Protein backbone atom coordinates (compact mmCIF):
# COMPACT_ATOMS: atom_id res chain seq x y z
CA UNK A 1 0.00 0.00 0.00
CA UNK A 2 1.04 3.52 -0.59
CA UNK A 3 1.17 6.07 2.19
CA UNK A 4 2.84 5.81 5.54
CA UNK A 5 0.76 4.15 8.21
CA UNK A 6 3.12 2.89 10.92
CA UNK A 7 0.14 1.51 12.84
CA UNK A 8 -0.16 -1.22 10.20
CA UNK A 9 3.02 -3.02 11.31
CA UNK A 10 1.60 -4.84 14.35
CA UNK A 11 -1.52 -6.19 12.57
CA UNK A 12 0.62 -7.35 9.64
CA UNK A 13 3.07 -9.06 11.99
CA UNK A 14 0.12 -10.81 13.64
CA UNK A 15 -1.07 -12.07 10.25
CA UNK A 16 2.46 -13.16 9.37
CA UNK A 17 2.70 -15.22 12.55
CA UNK A 18 -0.78 -16.78 12.26
CA UNK A 19 0.26 -19.85 10.23
CA UNK A 20 2.86 -20.83 12.83
CA UNK A 21 0.99 -19.76 15.98
CA UNK A 22 -2.54 -20.86 15.03
CA UNK A 23 -1.78 -23.58 12.49
CA UNK A 24 -3.58 -21.53 9.84
CA UNK A 25 -3.09 -22.65 6.24
CA UNK A 26 -2.81 -19.65 3.95
CA UNK A 27 -3.64 -20.31 0.30
CA UNK A 28 -4.77 -18.25 -2.70
CA UNK A 29 -8.46 -17.39 -2.44
CA UNK A 30 -8.49 -17.45 1.35
CA UNK A 31 -9.54 -14.53 3.52
CA UNK A 32 -7.62 -13.22 6.50
CA UNK A 33 -9.71 -11.18 8.93
CA UNK A 34 -8.16 -8.90 11.52
CA UNK A 35 -11.40 -8.31 13.40
CA UNK A 36 -10.53 -4.60 13.57
CA UNK A 37 -9.41 -1.89 11.15
CA UNK A 38 -5.89 -2.29 9.78
CA UNK A 39 -5.05 1.08 11.37
CA UNK A 40 -7.26 3.59 13.20
CA UNK A 41 -9.88 4.83 10.73
CA UNK A 42 -8.84 2.38 7.96
CA UNK A 43 -11.61 1.09 5.70
CA UNK A 44 -9.95 -2.37 5.67
CA UNK A 45 -10.24 -5.12 8.27
CA UNK A 46 -9.02 -8.07 6.25
CA UNK A 47 -7.27 -9.35 3.16
CA UNK A 48 -7.85 -11.60 0.20
CA UNK A 49 -4.89 -13.91 -0.36
CA UNK A 50 -3.96 -13.69 -4.05
CA UNK A 51 -1.98 -15.95 -6.38
CA UNK A 52 1.84 -15.83 -6.15
CA UNK A 53 4.09 -14.74 -8.98
CA UNK A 54 3.34 -11.03 -9.07
CA UNK A 55 5.85 -8.45 -7.95
CA UNK A 56 7.80 -10.82 -5.70
CA UNK A 57 9.25 -13.93 -7.34
CA UNK A 58 9.41 -17.32 -5.64
CA UNK A 59 12.54 -17.93 -3.57
CA UNK A 60 14.25 -21.14 -4.69
CA UNK A 61 15.54 -23.48 -1.99
CA UNK A 62 17.99 -26.35 -2.29
CA UNK A 63 16.49 -29.69 -3.38
CA UNK A 64 14.33 -31.42 -2.26
CA UNK A 65 12.60 -28.41 -0.67
CA UNK A 66 9.92 -26.54 -2.58
CA UNK A 67 10.49 -22.84 -3.24
CA UNK A 68 9.11 -20.23 -0.87
CA UNK A 69 6.03 -18.69 -2.49
CA UNK A 70 5.10 -15.12 -1.60
CA UNK A 71 1.35 -14.60 -1.60
CA UNK A 72 0.08 -11.05 -2.10
CA UNK A 73 -2.47 -9.78 0.42
CA UNK A 74 -5.17 -7.59 -1.13
CA UNK A 75 -6.93 -5.36 1.42
CA UNK A 76 -10.71 -5.79 1.65
CA UNK A 77 -13.39 -3.69 3.25
CA UNK A 78 -15.84 -5.62 5.48
CA UNK A 79 -18.49 -5.41 2.70
CA UNK A 80 -16.03 -6.77 0.13
CA UNK A 81 -15.15 -9.62 2.51
CA UNK A 82 -18.85 -10.46 2.89
CA UNK A 83 -19.29 -10.34 -0.90
CA UNK A 84 -16.30 -12.66 -1.31
CA UNK A 85 -17.81 -15.18 1.13
CA UNK A 86 -20.99 -15.33 -0.95
CA UNK A 87 -19.65 -15.00 -4.51
CA UNK A 88 -16.03 -16.19 -4.25
CA UNK A 89 -12.59 -14.68 -4.63
CA UNK A 90 -12.56 -14.72 -8.43
CA UNK A 91 -15.81 -12.75 -8.61
CA UNK A 92 -14.50 -10.10 -6.21
CA UNK A 93 -11.23 -9.79 -8.12
CA UNK A 94 -13.14 -9.45 -11.40
CA UNK A 95 -15.25 -6.70 -9.84
CA UNK A 96 -12.10 -4.88 -8.69
CA UNK A 97 -10.67 -5.10 -12.22
CA UNK A 98 -13.90 -4.01 -13.89
CA UNK A 99 -14.08 -0.90 -11.69
CA UNK A 100 -10.36 -0.07 -11.97
CA UNK A 101 -9.89 -0.40 -8.20
CA UNK A 102 -6.46 0.71 -6.99
CA UNK A 103 -5.82 -1.83 -4.24
CA UNK A 104 -2.69 0.06 -3.13
CA UNK A 105 -4.70 3.18 -2.27
CA UNK A 106 -5.04 3.32 1.54
CA UNK A 107 -7.98 5.73 1.22
CA UNK A 108 -9.98 3.84 -1.40
CA UNK A 109 -13.63 3.13 -0.91
CA UNK A 110 -15.10 -0.33 -1.33
CA UNK A 111 -15.92 -1.42 -4.86
CA UNK A 112 -19.62 -1.15 -5.85
CA UNK A 113 -21.24 -4.49 -5.05
CA UNK A 114 -24.68 -4.10 -6.60
N, C-alpha and C positions, 0 to 999 in steps of 0.2 A: 504494500500500500504506500501511496505517497503521503507526505505530510509527516510531521514529527509528533507522535503520541507515545511518550515514554511509558505511560500507564499500560500499554499493551504488552509489555515484556513479561509480566508475571502471568497473565492469562495464557499467553503463548507457551511459556515454559510449562505450565500445568498441562496443556494439551500435549506438548512434546513428551512429557513423562507418563502420560496416561497408558500407553501400551505396556510399559514395564510395570507400573504401579498397580494398575487395575486389570491387567491382562486383556486390554482392549485390542481387537484386531482392526487395523485401519486399512481400508481398501478403497479404490476408486468407486464413487457413487455413494459412499457412506456419509453420514452427517455427524458432525461433532458439535455438541451444544454446550456452551459455557454456563447457561442458566442465569446469566447476567450480561449486561452490555460489555463489549470488548474493552472499552474505556468509558469513563463517565460521560454520559450524553451520546454515546455511539449508537448508531441505528442497527448495529450488528451484534448478535448474541451467539452466533454459531458459524460453522463453515461447511461447505460441500467439499469433500475430498475429490480432487480431479485426477485425471490420468497422468502418469509420469511422462517425461520426455519433452517437456516444454523448455523453459529457460535454463533449467539445471539438468545437466546430463547425468545418467547413471554413473555410479562410482564403481569401477571394476575391482574385484577382490581376487586374490589368488585362488586357483582351483583347489578344491571342488566347490568353494563357496559361490553363491549367487551374488550378482552385483547389488549394491545398495541402490534402491530406487527412491527418488525424491518425489513425493506426491504434493502437488500444489494444493493449498487451502484457499478456497474462494469464499469470501465473507458473504453471509446471508442474513437478511433481516428475519425477524420471527415469522412474518407472513410468507416470505419466500421459503423458509424451512417447512412451514405447514403445507405449502403448495407442493414442495418436493416430496413430502410424505405421501400425498395423495396421488400425484401425477408422475413421480419419478425424477431422477437426476437428469436424464437426457432431455426431458420436456422443459425443465427449468433452465438448463443451459441453452436450449434452442430459443427460449423466450428472451434470455439475456442477449443472445446474438441478434435476434430479430429487432430488439429495441436499442441496439448499440450501447449496451450498459458498460460503463467503465468500472470494472470490478476493483481497480486500484484506487478509486476515488473514495477517500474516507468520509466524504460528506454526501455521497450519492443517496438517493431515495430508492426505495424498493421498486422493482420492475412492475409495471401494470400486470395484474393477474386476472383480469376479466376477459 
